[in-house]
């Protein structure tokens, strides 16, 4: 069932104001008039690196969790766990670079 919106007009000005308001909801344009978008993007990149980039393949969603699972499976803790995760990621990167998949 489609959504509906209705209102009662008491004047022509009220009707025009409501039409302008409804027209704002149909605009697909995005504006950053206060300039907070750059700050938001900077924090996003610091807190969640790599998530603002368009990921075109499912392998990116699988590689990092695999690296963590593989390191955790070995029962490592602390710095050794971090070093193992880093090593797993580097091995995966090297394997991807050796591959011949160049399609974007």
Number of C-alpha atoms within 10 A of each C-alpha: 3 3 4 5 5 6 8 7 11 8 8 9 10 13 14 12 11 15 11 11 11 12 10 11 8 8 8 7 6 6 8 8 7 7 9 10 12 11 10 11 13 13 12 14 14 10 10 11 11 11 10 10 8 7 11 9 9 8 10 10 11 10 15 16 13 15 20 17 12 15 21 15 9 10 9 13 12 7 9 12 17 15 14 19 21 16 14 19 18 13 13 16 13 11 10 12 11 9 9 7 8 6 4 5
